[in-house]
């Protein structure tokens, strides 16, 4: 196994966290971002689908979702920017024994903006887990798992994954999640109940007359800005959309793009009206135009 490079991180540095199918990497630069130092690979040979930083409550903690088709999936954390990593005795994200499903991949890690010790994980098969003790223990969010739509969600090309978690920074009881292929869902009561929010999204891969389903949408990513959480952007299997009413309705904004198929999407942290995507030629030819 390759020995990972290490870096020293100072207050005010810029950090870029990169997860790949061959491990995780950490890049550091000063405020000018003129040059970057590289650390890693961490977990070489394993897929890291999610890589997150928790700087709340005095922590400087990295979280990595370590996935292996042979050894399973677990969360590992580092409190020294990658020099050492936790190695849990038992896998910390797992379904209850009575759930009749087992964990395949961990797709997303998100901090709770209202509680400095709470985090969320999105996994495959599509489900949401929560920790209320800074990641020591995790529990399945039953409000979403027991949703009547769940048995009708179907896996996309990457599996039946919950890949987007968007807590509302202005309301502790409101959150959005996105599932491929389930679509966008929103809770207004802290996760007890979830409603689909896919009005206006066209599923071109479905037969005519069935292309605007309430759920079952192949959403690839959803983003929003903390300053205006009601404005949201969405990358669909085919289509790029915007919502100005917290997901109650969506408008197609893909006109003029070289292709409106894609996966990656990110909001500009300094401008709530700017979003970045990487167009892909098509679902059958996955290269940039």
LUMGUVO-815084 format. One record per residue: x, y, z of N, C-alpha, C, O, CB in turn; residue in one letter. Coordinates in steps of 0.05 Angstrom, whole numbers, padded with zeros to 5 digits, always signed. Glycine has a CB too. Layout:
<recs>
XYZXYZXYZXYZXYZa
...
</recs>
This chain:
<recs>
+00017-00024+00000+00000+00000+00000+00017+00025+00000+00038+00026+00014-00019+00000+00024x
+00010+00045-00015+00026+00070-00015+00024+00084+00012+00002+00085+00024+00016+00089-00037x
+00046+00096+00021+00046+00111+00045+00036+00139+00040+00047+00152+00022+00075+00111+00058x
+00016+00148+00054+00004+00175+00047+00023+00198+00054+00037+00197+00074-00022+00178+00061x
+00023+00218+00037+00036+00243+00044+00020+00257+00067-00004+00252+00070+00038+00262+00020x
+00033+00273+00083+00020+00288+00104+00026+00318+00101+00046+00325+00090+00029+00278+00132x
+00007+00334+00111+00011+00363+00110+00004+00374+00138-00011+00362+00153-00006+00376+00088x
+00014+00398+00143+00006+00413+00167-00014+00435+00159-00010+00449+00140+00031+00426+00181x
-00035+00436+00174-00057+00455+00168-00058+00476+00190-00057+00470+00213-00084+00440+00166x
-00059+00501+00181-00059+00524+00200-00085+00539+00198-00100+00536+00178-00036+00543+00194x
-00091+00554+00218-00116+00570+00219-00116+00589+00195-00096+00603+00190-00118+00585+00246x
-00138+00591+00181-00141+00608+00158-00134+00595+00132-00138+00607+00111-00124+00632+00162x
-00124+00571+00132-00117+00557+00107-00143+00549+00092-00164+00546+00104-00101+00532+00113x
-00140+00546+00066-00161+00534+00050-00156+00504+00047-00134+00495+00042-00162+00548+00022x
-00178+00489+00050-00176+00460+00048-00195+00450+00026-00217+00460+00024-00183+00446+00074x
-00185+00432+00009-00201+00419-00011-00201+00389-00005-00180+00377-00005-00190+00425-00040x
-00224+00378-00001-00227+00350+00006-00236+00335-00019-00257+00342-00031-00247+00346+00029x
-00222+00314-00028-00227+00300-00053-00230+00271-00047-00211+00258-00037-00205+00305-00073x
-00253+00260-00053-00258+00231-00051-00258+00219-00078-00270+00230-00097-00284+00225-00036x
-00245+00196-00082-00243+00182-00107-00248+00152-00103-00252+00143-00081-00215+00187-00121x
-00249+00138-00125-00252+00109-00124-00226+00095-00116-00225+00071-00112-00261+00098-00150x
-00204+00111-00113-00178+00100-00105-00169+00111-00078-00145+00109-00072-00157+00106-00126x
-00187+00123-00063-00179+00134-00037-00186+00164-00035-00199+00175-00053-00150+00130-00033x
-00177+00176-00013-00184+00204-00008-00158+00221-00007-00136+00211-00001-00198+00207+00019x
-00161+00246-00015-00138+00265-00016-00147+00291-00003-00170+00299-00004-00129+00269-00045x
-00127+00304+00009-00131+00330+00022-00112+00350+00010-00088+00344+00008-00128+00328+00053x
-00122+00373+00001-00105+00394-00010-00106+00419+00007-00128+00426+00016-00113+00400-00040x
-00083+00431+00012-00082+00455+00029-00068+00478+00014-00049+00474+00000-00067+00448+00055x
-00079+00502+00019-00067+00526+00008-00071+00549+00028-00089+00547+00045-00078+00534-00020x
-00054+00570+00026-00059+00593+00043-00081+00610+00031-00094+00601+00011-00033+00610+00046x
-00086+00633+00042-00109+00650+00033-00106+00659+00004-00126+00664-00009-00111+00674+00051x
-00082+00660-00007-00078+00669-00034-00084+00647-00055-00089+00653-00078-00050+00678-00038x
-00083+00622-00046-00089+00599-00064-00071+00598-00089-00079+00591-00111-00118+00599-00072x
-00046+00607-00085-00027+00607-00108-00015+00580-00114-00009+00574-00137-00005+00627-00102x
-00012+00564-00093-00002+00537-00096-00015+00519-00075-00026+00529-00055+00029+00536-00094x
-00014+00493-00080-00028+00474-00063-00010+00451-00055+00007+00442-00071-00054+00463-00077x
-00013+00442-00030+00001+00418-00020-00019+00395-00020-00043+00399-00015+00013+00423+00008x
-00009+00371-00025-00027+00348-00027-00020+00329-00004+00003+00324+00003-00023+00333-00054x
-00041+00318+00008-00039+00296+00028-00056+00272+00019-00077+00276+00008-00048+00306+00056x
-00045+00248+00025-00059+00224+00016-00041+00207-00002-00018+00214-00006-00085+00231+00002x
-00052+00186-00013-00080+00177-00010-00086+00164+00017-00069+00149+00027-00087+00158-00033x
-00109+00170+00028-00119+00157+00051-00139+00135+00041-00154+00139+00022-00134+00176+00070x
-00138+00112+00054-00155+00089+00047-00150+00081+00017-00169+00078+00002-00185+00095+00051x
-00125+00077+00009-00119+00071-00019-00133+00045-00027-00134+00025-00013-00089+00069-00023x
-00143+00046-00052-00157+00023-00063-00186+00021-00055-00200+00003-00065-00143-00001-00054x
-00196+00039-00038-00224+00039-00031-00238+00065-00041-00225+00086-00044-00227+00037+00000x
-00263+00062-00046-00279+00085-00056-00287+00102-00032-00298+00093-00013-00303+00076-00072x
-00282+00128-00035-00291+00148-00015-00312+00166-00028-00305+00185-00042-00267+00165-00003x
-00337+00159-00024-00359+00174-00037-00365+00200-00023-00377+00218-00035-00384+00156-00038x
-00358+00203+00002-00364+00227+00017-00340+00233+00035-00329+00215+00047-00390+00225+00034x
-00333+00259+00036-00309+00268+00051-00317+00296+00062-00323+00314+00047-00283+00270+00033x
-00318+00299+00089-00330+00323+00100-00313+00333+00124-00297+00318+00135-00358+00318+00110x
-00316+00359+00130-00302+00371+00152-00322+00382+00172-00342+00394+00165-00284+00395+00142x
-00316+00376+00198-00333+00386+00220-00316+00404+00237-00299+00394+00253-00345+00362+00236x
-00320+00430+00235-00305+00450+00251-00322+00461+00273-00315+00482+00284-00295+00471+00234x
-00344+00449+00280-00362+00459+00301-00353+00451+00329-00339+00431+00332-00391+00450+00296x
-00361+00466+00348-00357+00459+00376-00328+00454+00383-00321+00437+00400-00373+00434+00383x
-00309+00469+00370-00281+00466+00376-00267+00443+00363-00244+00438+00368-00278+00464+00405x
-00282+00428+00345-00269+00406+00331-00255+00415+00306-00261+00435+00294-00290+00384+00325x
-00236+00398+00298-00224+00400+00271-00223+00372+00260-00202+00360+00258-00194+00414+00271x
-00246+00362+00253-00250+00333+00247-00257+00328+00218-00275+00341+00207-00271+00321+00265x
-00243+00310+00206-00249+00300+00180-00266+00275+00182-00261+00258+00200-00223+00295+00163x
-00286+00272+00165-00302+00248+00163-00299+00236+00135-00302+00251+00115-00332+00253+00170x
-00293+00211+00133-00291+00197+00107-00310+00173+00106-00310+00157+00125-00262+00188+00101x
-00325+00171+00085-00342+00148+00081-00327+00128+00064-00323+00132+00040-00369+00156+00066x
-00317+00107+00077-00299+00088+00065-00316+00064+00055-00329+00050+00071-00277+00079+00085x
-00315+00059+00029-00332+00038+00017-00314+00017+00003-00295+00024-00011-00351+00051-00002x
-00322-00008+00007-00309-00030-00007-00329-00051-00014-00346-00058+00003-00286-00042+00011x
-00328-00061-00038-00347-00082-00046-00342-00108-00031-00359-00126-00031-00346-00086-00076x
-00318-00110-00020-00311-00135-00005-00314-00132+00025-00324-00150+00039-00282-00143-00011x
-00306-00109+00036-00305-00105+00065-00328-00088+00076-00329-00084+00100-00279-00093+00073x
-00345-00078+00058-00367-00062+00068-00361-00033+00070-00340-00023+00060-00376-00072+00094x
-00379-00018+00083-00376+00011+00085-00377+00020+00114-00392+00009+00130-00399+00025+00069x
-00361+00040+00121-00361+00051+00148-00351+00079+00147-00340+00089+00127-00343+00034+00166x
-00355+00093+00169-00345+00121+00173-00320+00120+00189-00318+00107+00210-00366+00139+00186x
-00300+00135+00179-00275+00138+00194-00270+00168+00198-00276+00184+00181-00251+00125+00179x
-00259+00175+00221-00254+00203+00227-00225+00208+00234-00211+00191+00244-00272+00213+00250x
-00216+00233+00230-00189+00241+00237-00191+00268+00251-00204+00287+00241-00171+00243+00212x
-00177+00271+00273-00176+00296+00288-00149+00311+00284-00144+00331+00297-00181+00292+00317x
-00132+00301+00266-00106+00313+00261-00101+00316+00231-00078+00313+00222-00084+00297+00274x
-00122+00321+00216-00120+00326+00187-00106+00303+00172-00089+00307+00155-00105+00352+00182x
-00114+00279+00179-00106+00255+00164-00082+00240+00174-00076+00219+00163-00101+00264+00137x
-00069+00250+00195-00045+00236+00205-00053+00209+00217-00039+00189+00215-00030+00253+00225x
-00076+00209+00231-00087+00184+00242-00117+00183+00237-00130+00204+00235-00081+00182+00273x
-00128+00159+00235-00156+00155+00229-00168+00134+00248-00155+00115+00256-00160+00146+00199x
-00193+00138+00255-00207+00119+00272-00212+00093+00256-00216+00093+00232-00233+00131+00282x
-00211+00071+00271-00216+00045+00259-00237+00031+00276-00231+00016+00295-00190+00028+00257x
-00263+00036+00271-00284+00026+00289-00284-00005+00290-00280-00018+00270-00311+00036+00279x
-00288-00015+00315-00289-00044+00319-00313-00056+00304-00311-00079+00294-00290-00051+00349x
-00335-00042+00304-00358-00051+00288-00367-00028+00271-00364-00005+00278-00381-00061+00307x
-00379-00034+00248-00387-00014+00230-00408+00004+00242-00428-00006+00253-00397-00026+00203x
-00404+00030+00240-00420+00049+00255-00446+00056+00242-00465+00066+00255-00405+00074+00261x
-00448+00052+00215-00474+00057+00202-00485+00030+00193-00473+00016+00176-00470+00076+00177x
-00507+00022+00205-00519-00004+00198-00549-00003+00203-00558+00010+00221-00506-00027+00214x
-00563-00018+00187-00592-00019+00189-00600-00037+00213-00586-00056+00219-00605-00029+00163x
-00623-00032+00225-00633-00050+00246-00637-00078+00235-00643-00082+00211-00659-00039+00258x
-00635-00098+00252-00638-00125+00243-00665-00131+00231-00668-00149+00215-00633-00144+00266x
-00686-00117+00240-00713-00122+00230-00719-00107+00204-00742-00108+00195-00733-00115+00251x
-00699-00094+00192-00705-00077+00168-00704-00092+00142-00714-00082+00122-00685-00054+00167x
-00692-00116+00142-00691-00133+00118-00674-00121+00096-00676-00130+00073-00719-00139+00107x
-00657-00101+00102-00638-00090+00082-00611-00088+00096-00609-00088+00121-00648-00063+00071x
-00590-00085+00080-00563-00082+00091-00549-00059+00076-00556-00053+00053-00547-00108+00089x
-00530-00047+00089-00516-00024+00078-00498-00032+00055-00483-00052+00056-00499-00010+00100x
-00500-00016+00033-00482-00020+00010-00461+00001+00007-00438-00004+00004-00499-00022-00015x
-00470+00027+00009-00451+00049+00006-00460+00072+00024-00484+00075+00030-00449+00058-00023x
-00441+00089+00032-00447+00114+00045-00441+00136+00025-00419+00138+00015-00430+00118+00072x
-00462+00152+00018-00460+00171-00004-00457+00200+00005-00447+00217-00011-00485+00169-00021x
-00465+00207+00029-00465+00235+00037-00462+00238+00067-00471+00222+00082-00491+00249+00027x
-00447+00259+00075-00444+00267+00103-00451+00297+00105-00441+00313+00089-00415+00261+00113x
-00468+00304+00124-00476+00332+00126-00477+00340+00156-00487+00325+00172-00503+00337+00112x
-00467+00364+00162-00470+00375+00189-00497+00388+00193-00509+00399+00174-00448+00396+00194x
-00507+00386+00217-00532+00400+00225-00525+00429+00232-00509+00433+00251-00547+00385+00248x
-00536+00449+00218-00529+00476+00225-00541+00487+00251-00534+00508+00260-00538+00494+00202x
-00559+00471+00263-00573+00480+00287-00563+00466+00312-00568+00476+00334-00602+00476+00285x
-00549+00444+00310-00539+00429+00333-00511+00421+00327-00506+00405+00309-00558+00404+00339x
-00492+00431+00343-00463+00428+00337-00454+00399+00341-00431+00392+00333-00447+00446+00354x
-00470+00382+00352-00462+00354+00356-00478+00334+00338-00476+00310+00341-00466+00346+00384x
-00494+00345+00320-00511+00328+00303-00500+00327+00274-00492+00348+00263-00540+00337+00303x
-00501+00303+00262-00493+00299+00234-00513+00280+00221-00528+00266+00235-00464+00288+00233x
-00513+00281+00195-00530+00263+00179-00513+00248+00159-00492+00258+00149-00552+00279+00165x
-00522+00224+00152-00510+00208+00131-00532+00199+00112-00553+00190+00121-00494+00184+00142x
-00527+00200+00086-00544+00188+00066-00531+00163+00055-00507+00163+00049-00551+00208+00043x
-00547+00142+00051-00535+00116+00044-00550+00103+00022-00571+00112+00013-00534+00098+00069x
-00539+00080+00013-00551+00062-00005-00554+00034+00009-00535+00024+00020-00535+00059-00032x
-00578+00022+00008-00603+00031-00004-00614+00056+00010-00609+00061+00034-00624+00009-00003x
-00629+00072-00005-00635+00100+00003-00647+00101+00031-00668+00090+00037-00655+00112-00016x
-00632+00115+00049-00641+00119+00076-00624+00142+00088-00603+00149+00078-00639+00093+00093x
-00635+00153+00110-00621+00175+00124-00615+00166+00152-00632+00155+00166-00639+00200+00124x
-00590+00170+00161-00581+00164+00188-00574+00190+00202-00565+00209+00189-00558+00144+00188x
-00577+00191+00228-00570+00214+00244-00554+00206+00268-00558+00186+00281-00596+00229+00253x
-00534+00223+00275-00519+00221+00300-00524+00247+00316-00523+00269+00305-00489+00217+00294x
-00530+00244+00342-00534+00267+00359-00511+00270+00379-00513+00286+00397-00561+00264+00374x
-00490+00254+00376-00467+00255+00394-00441+00257+00380-00421+00244+00386-00467+00230+00412x
-00440+00274+00359-00416+00281+00344-00404+00256+00330-00380+00255+00325-00395+00292+00362x
-00422+00237+00322-00413+00215+00306-00406+00190+00322-00397+00170+00310-00390+00223+00290x
-00410+00190+00348-00404+00166+00364-00424+00144+00358-00416+00121+00355-00405+00173+00394x
-00449+00150+00356-00470+00130+00350-00489+00142+00329-00491+00166+00326-00486+00123+00376x
-00502+00124+00315-00519+00131+00292-00545+00116+00294-00546+00093+00303-00505+00126+00266x
-00567+00129+00285-00593+00115+00284-00607+00121+00258-00604+00143+00246-00610+00124+00308x
-00623+00102+00249-00639+00105+00225-00662+00124+00229-00676+00121+00249-00649+00077+00215x
-00666+00143+00211-00689+00161+00212-00713+00146+00200-00716+00143+00176-00683+00187+00196x
-00731+00137+00218-00752+00119+00210-00774+00134+00194-00788+00122+00179-00765+00106+00234x
-00777+00160+00198-00797+00175+00183-00794+00172+00153-00814+00169+00139-00797+00204+00191x
-00769+00173+00143-00764+00169+00115-00763+00140+00107-00774+00132+00087-00738+00183+00107x
-00751+00123+00124-00748+00095+00118-00775+00081+00116-00779+00063+00100-00731+00081+00138x
-00794+00090+00132-00821+00078+00132-00840+00091+00113-00864+00086+00114-00832+00078+00160x
-00830+00109+00096-00847+00123+00078-00861+00104+00058-00848+00085+00049-00831+00145+00062x
-00887+00107+00052-00900+00089+00035-00889+00088+00006-00894+00068-00008-00930+00096+00033x
-00875+00108-00002-00863+00108-00029-00838+00090-00031-00830+00083-00053-00856+00137-00037x
-00826+00084-00008-00799+00072-00009-00799+00046-00025-00779+00041-00040-00790+00066+00019x
-00819+00030-00023-00819+00004-00037-00821+00008-00067-00816-00011-00083-00842-00013-00027x
-00828+00033-00076-00831+00038-00105-00807+00052-00116-00805+00056-00141-00856+00054-00110x
-00788+00061-00099-00763+00073-00109-00747+00051-00123-00745+00029-00114-00747+00086-00087x
-00735+00059-00146-00719+00040-00161-00691+00050-00164-00686+00074-00166-00732+00036-00189x
-00671+00031-00164-00643+00040-00166-00637+00051-00193-00646+00040-00214-00624+00017-00160x
-00621+00072-00194-00610+00082-00219-00584+00067-00226-00578+00047-00214-00605+00112-00218x
-00569+00078-00245-00544+00065-00253-00524+00063-00231-00507+00045-00231-00533+00080-00276x
-00525+00081-00212-00506+00081-00189-00517+00068-00164-00504+00067-00144-00497+00108-00183x
-00542+00057-00167-00555+00045-00143-00577+00063-00133-00581+00085-00142-00534+00040-00122x
-00591+00052-00113-00613+00067-00100-00601+00083-00077-00600+00073-00054-00636+00047-00090x
-00592+00108-00083-00576+00122-00064-00589+00149-00056-00601+00163-00072-00548+00127-00076x
-00585+00155-00030-00592+00181-00020-00566+00198-00020-00549+00194-00002-00605+00180+00010x
-00564+00216-00039-00539+00229-00045-00539+00259-00037-00518+00272-00038-00532+00227-00073x
-00562+00270-00029-00563+00298-00023-00578+00302+00004-00599+00291+00008-00578+00314-00046x
-00566+00318+00022-00578+00325+00047-00575+00355+00051-00552+00365+00052-00564+00309+00071x
-00597+00369+00052-00597+00398+00055-00614+00407+00079-00638+00412+00076-00607+00411+00029x
-00602+00409+00102-00616+00421+00125-00621+00451+00120-00604+00464+00109-00601+00417+00152x
-00644+00460+00127-00651+00489+00124-00637+00504+00147-00642+00499+00170-00682+00494+00125x
-00618+00523+00140-00604+00537+00161-00621+00557+00176-00613+00567+00197-00580+00552+00149x
-00645+00563+00166-00663+00582+00180-00685+00569+00196-00698+00582+00212-00675+00600+00159x
-00689+00542+00192-00710+00528+00206-00700+00500+00213-00694+00484+00196-00736+00526+00188x
-00700+00494+00239-00688+00469+00248-00706+00445+00241-00696+00422+00241-00684+00470+00278x
-00731+00450+00235-00749+00427+00230-00752+00421+00200-00767+00403+00192-00776+00432+00241x
-00738+00436+00183-00741+00433+00154-00715+00423+00141-00694+00432+00147-00750+00459+00140x
-00718+00403+00123-00695+00392+00109-00705+00380+00082-00728+00372+00079-00682+00370+00126x
-00686+00380+00063-00691+00367+00037-00671+00344+00034-00648+00346+00043-00688+00388+00014x
-00680+00323+00021-00662+00302+00013-00668+00295-00017-00690+00302-00026-00664+00276+00031x
-00649+00283-00030-00654+00274-00058-00644+00246-00061-00623+00238-00051-00641+00293-00078x
-00660+00230-00076-00654+00202-00080-00655+00195-00110-00672+00205-00124-00675+00184-00064x
-00637+00179-00118-00637+00168-00145-00643+00138-00143-00626+00123-00133-00610+00174-00161x
-00667+00129-00154-00687+00145-00166-00712+00146-00149-00729+00128-00149-00694+00135-00194x
-00714+00167-00133-00738+00172-00117-00747+00201-00121-00771+00206-00123-00732+00167-00088x
-00727+00219-00123-00733+00247-00126-00727+00263-00102-00712+00254-00084-00762+00251-00134x
-00737+00288-00101-00734+00306-00079-00756+00302-00059-00780+00300-00066-00733+00336-00089x
-00749+00301-00033-00768+00300-00011-00761+00321+00009-00738+00328+00013-00769+00272+00002x
-00782+00332+00022-00778+00353+00042-00794+00346+00067-00816+00336+00066-00787+00381+00031x
-00781+00352+00090-00795+00349+00116-00799+00377+00128-00781+00394+00126-00781+00330+00135x
-00821+00381+00141-00827+00406+00155-00829+00402+00185-00835+00421+00200-00852+00419+00144x
-00825+00377+00194-00830+00371+00223-00807+00354+00234-00811+00337+00251-00856+00355+00226x
-00783+00360+00225-00760+00347+00237-00756+00318+00229-00743+00303+00243-00761+00349+00266x
-00768+00310+00206-00763+00283+00197-00785+00263+00202-00783+00240+00195-00739+00273+00207x
-00806+00272+00216-00828+00253+00222-00843+00246+00196-00851+00223+00192-00847+00264+00243x
-00847+00266+00179-00862+00262+00154-00846+00275+00131-00833+00295+00135-00891+00274+00156x
-00849+00263+00108-00834+00272+00084-00854+00274+00060-00869+00255+00056-00810+00254+00077x
-00852+00296+00045-00869+00299+00022-00852+00302-00004-00831+00315-00003-00888+00324+00025x
-00860+00289-00026-00845+00292-00051-00848+00320-00061-00869+00333-00059-00855+00272-00072x
-00826+00331-00073-00825+00358-00083-00812+00357-00111-00789+00365-00114-00810+00377-00064x
-00827+00348-00131-00816+00343-00158-00834+00356-00180-00831+00348-00203-00813+00314-00163x
-00852+00374-00172-00870+00386-00192-00855+00402-00213-00839+00419-00206-00890+00404-00178x
-00859+00396-00238-00847+00410-00260-00822+00396-00271-00811+00405-00292-00840+00437-00251x
-00813+00375-00259-00789+00360-00268-00798+00339-00288-00816+00323-00282-00773+00348-00244x
-00785+00339-00311-00792+00321-00333-00773+00297-00333-00749+00300-00335-00792+00335-00360x
-00785+00273-00331-00769+00248-00333-00771+00239-00362-00789+00223-00368-00779+00227-00313x
-00753+00247-00379-00755+00242-00407-00752+00212-00414-00761+00203-00435-00733+00257-00422x
-00741+00197-00395-00737+00168-00400-00763+00152-00396-00763+00128-00402-00715+00158-00383x
-00784+00165-00386-00810+00151-00382-00827+00154-00407-00823+00172-00423-00824+00162-00357x
-00848+00137-00410-00865+00139-00434-00881+00165-00434-00886+00177-00413-00885+00116-00434x
-00889+00175-00458-00905+00199-00460-00930+00197-00443-00943+00175-00442-00913+00205-00490x
-00937+00219-00430-00960+00219-00412-00954+00211-00384-00970+00213-00366-00981+00201-00423x
-00929+00201-00379-00921+00192-00353-00895+00206-00344-00881+00197-00326-00917+00162-00351x
-00888+00228-00358-00861+00240-00354-00860+00260-00332-00838+00272-00327-00853+00253-00379x
-00881+00265-00317-00881+00284-00294-00891+00270-00269-00911+00279-00258-00897+00309-00301x
-00878+00248-00260-00888+00234-00237-00884+00250-00211-00865+00266-00209-00875+00207-00235x
-00901+00245-00191-00898+00258-00165-00872+00249-00151-00860+00264-00137-00922+00252-00148x
-00865+00224-00155-00840+00213-00145-00830+00192-00165-00843+00185-00184-00844+00200-00117x
-00805+00183-00160-00792+00164-00178-00774+00179-00198-00766+00167-00218-00813+00149-00194x
-00767+00204-00191-00750+00220-00208-00720+00212-00204-00712+00206-00182-00754+00250-00203x
-00705+00213-00226-00676+00207-00224-00660+00233-00221-00647+00242-00239-00666+00192-00250x
-00662+00244-00197-00648+00268-00190-00619+00262-00183-00614+00243-00168-00662+00283-00166x
-00600+00276-00195-00572+00271-00191-00559+00288-00169-00541+00280-00156-00557+00275-00216x
-00569+00313-00166-00558+00330-00145-00577+00355-00141-00589+00364-00160-00530+00340-00152x
-00578+00365-00116-00592+00389-00110-00575+00406-00092-00562+00396-00074-00620+00383-00096x
-00574+00433-00097-00558+00451-00081-00574+00476-00075-00593+00482-00088-00531+00458-00095x
-00566+00489-00053-00578+00515-00046-00557+00531-00031-00536+00520-00023-00604+00512-00030x
-00563+00557-00026-00544+00574-00012-00556+00581+00015-00580+00586+00018-00539+00600-00028x
-00540+00581+00037-00550+00587+00063-00565+00613+00066-00583+00616+00082-00528+00586+00083x
-00558+00633+00049-00571+00659+00051-00599+00659+00039-00614+00677+00045-00554+00680+00038x
-00605+00639+00022-00631+00638+00009-00638+00609+00004-00638+00600-00019-00631+00655-00017x
-00645+00594+00025-00649+00565+00022-00674+00559+00005-00676+00536-00005-00652+00552+00049x
-00692+00578+00001-00716+00573-00016-00709+00572-00046-00724+00560-00061-00737+00594-00011x
-00686+00584-00053-00677+00582-00081-00659+00557-00084-00639+00555-00070-00662+00608-00091x
-00667+00539-00101-00653+00513-00103-00647+00508-00132-00662+00516-00150-00670+00491-00091x
-00626+00494-00137-00618+00485-00164-00616+00455-00164-00608+00442-00144-00591+00498-00173x
-00624+00443-00187-00626+00414-00188-00615+00404-00215-00621+00414-00236-00655+00405-00185x
-00597+00383-00213-00588+00369-00237-00602+00343-00239-00600+00325-00222-00557+00365-00236x
-00618+00340-00260-00634+00315-00265-00619+00297-00284-00598+00305-00295-00662+00322-00276x
-00629+00273-00287-00617+00254-00306-00616+00268-00334-00596+00265-00348-00633+00228-00308x
-00637+00281-00341-00637+00300-00364-00651+00325-00355-00675+00324-00351-00650+00287-00390x
-00636+00347-00353-00649+00372-00346-00636+00386-00322-00627+00373-00303-00678+00367-00340x
-00635+00413-00324-00625+00429-00302-00648+00448-00294-00660+00461-00311-00599+00446-00310x
-00653+00449-00268-00677+00463-00259-00671+00482-00236-00650+00480-00222-00699+00443-00250x
-00689+00502-00232-00687+00520-00209-00715+00521-00196-00736+00521-00209-00678+00548-00218x
-00714+00523-00169-00739+00528-00154-00735+00553-00138-00714+00557-00125-00746+00504-00136x
-00755+00570-00137-00755+00594-00120-00775+00593-00097-00779+00613-00083-00761+00619-00137x
-00786+00569-00093-00806+00566-00072-00801+00540-00055-00819+00525-00048-00834+00565-00084x
-00775+00536-00049-00767+00514-00031-00773+00487-00042-00777+00468-00027-00780+00517-00004x
-00775+00484-00069-00780+00458-00081-00809+00453-00088-00815+00431-00098-00769+00437-00064x
-00827+00471-00082-00855+00466-00088-00860+00464-00118-00878+00450-00127-00873+00488-00076x
-00843+00478-00134-00845+00476-00163-00817+00481-00174-00800+00494-00162-00865+00497-00175x
-00813+00471-00199-00787+00472-00212-00790+00482-00240-00809+00475-00254-00773+00445-00211x
-00771+00499-00249-00770+00510-00276-00745+00501-00290-00723+00501-00278-00773+00541-00276x
-00748+00493-00315-00725+00484-00331-00708+00508-00339-00719+00527-00351-00735+00469-00356x
-00682+00508-00332-00664+00530-00339-00641+00521-00356-00620+00534-00357-00654+00544-00313x
-00645+00498-00369-00623+00486-00384-00618+00496-00412-00600+00488-00425-00627+00457-00386x
-00635+00515-00421-00632+00525-00448-00605+00539-00451-00597+00555-00435-00655+00545-00455x
-00591+00533-00473-00565+00545-00478-00541+00528-00469-00519+00534-00476-00564+00571-00466x
-00546+00507-00453-00525+00490-00445-00517+00471-00468-00534+00463-00484-00533+00473-00420x
-00491+00463-00469-00483+00444-00490-00497+00416-00485-00500+00401-00504-00453+00440-00490x
-00504+00410-00461-00519+00387-00453-00531+00391-00426-00518+00404-00409-00501+00361-00454x
-00555+00382-00421-00567+00385-00395-00567+00359-00379-00581+00356-00359-00595+00396-00397x
-00550+00340-00388-00545+00316-00373-00520+00319-00357-00501+00331-00366-00543+00291-00391x
-00519+00310-00332-00496+00312-00316-00500+00302-00288-00522+00292-00281-00487+00341-00315x
-00480+00304-00271-00481+00295-00244-00472+00317-00224-00487+00323-00205-00463+00270-00240x
-00449+00328-00228-00438+00347-00209-00453+00374-00210-00460+00383-00231-00408+00352-00215x
-00457+00385-00187-00469+00412-00184-00460+00424-00158-00459+00410-00137-00501+00410-00185x
-00453+00450-00159-00445+00464-00134-00453+00493-00135-00452+00505-00156-00414+00461-00130x
-00461+00503-00112-00469+00531-00110-00444+00548-00105-00425+00539-00092-00490+00535-00088x
-00444+00573-00115-00422+00591-00109-00425+00600-00080-00446+00611-00073-00423+00616-00129x
-00406+00596-00063-00409+00603-00034-00412+00633-00030-00421+00642-00009-00386+00593-00018x
-00404+00649-00050-00406+00678-00047-00429+00691-00062-00432+00716-00061-00380+00691-00056x
-00445+00674-00076-00466+00686-00092-00489+00665-00095-00486+00645-00108-00456+00694-00120x
-00511+00671-00082-00534+00652-00081-00547+00648-00108-00563+00630-00112-00554+00661-00061x
-00540+00666-00128-00553+00664-00154-00535+00650-00175-00542+00648-00198-00559+00691-00164x
-00512+00639-00166-00494+00627-00184-00490+00598-00177-00485+00591-00154-00467+00642-00184x
-00492+00581-00198-00488+00552-00194-00470+00541-00216-00470+00552-00238-00516+00537-00194x
-00454+00521-00209-00435+00509-00227-00443+00480-00233-00451+00466-00215-00406+00510-00216x
-00441+00472-00258-00446+00445-00266-00425+00435-00285-00409+00451-00295-00475+00442-00279x
-00424+00409-00290-00406+00398-00311-00423+00382-00330-00431+00360-00324-00383+00380-00298x
-00430+00394-00353-00447+00380-00372-00433+00355-00383-00409+00354-00387-00455+00398-00396x
-00449+00334-00387-00440+00308-00398-00455+00304-00424-00479+00311-00426-00445+00285-00377x
-00441+00292-00443-00453+00289-00470-00480+00275-00469-00499+00285-00480-00434+00274-00488x
-00481+00252-00456-00506+00237-00453-00503+00215-00433-00481+00210-00423-00515+00225-00481x
-00525+00201-00426-00523+00179-00407-00509+00155-00419-00500+00138-00404-00550+00171-00398x
-00507+00154-00446-00493+00132-00459-00464+00139-00466-00448+00121-00470-00507+00124-00483x
-00457+00165-00467-00430+00174-00473-00422+00195-00452-00427+00219-00456-00429+00186-00502x
-00410+00185-00430-00407+00202-00407-00380+00216-00408-00362+00211-00392-00409+00186-00382x
-00378+00235-00427-00355+00252-00430-00365+00281-00434-00388+00284-00443-00336+00243-00454x
-00349+00301-00428-00357+00328-00432-00360+00334-00462-00345+00323-00478-00337+00347-00419x
-00379+00351-00470-00384+00358-00498-00359+00370-00511-00359+00377-00535-00408+00377-00501x
</recs>
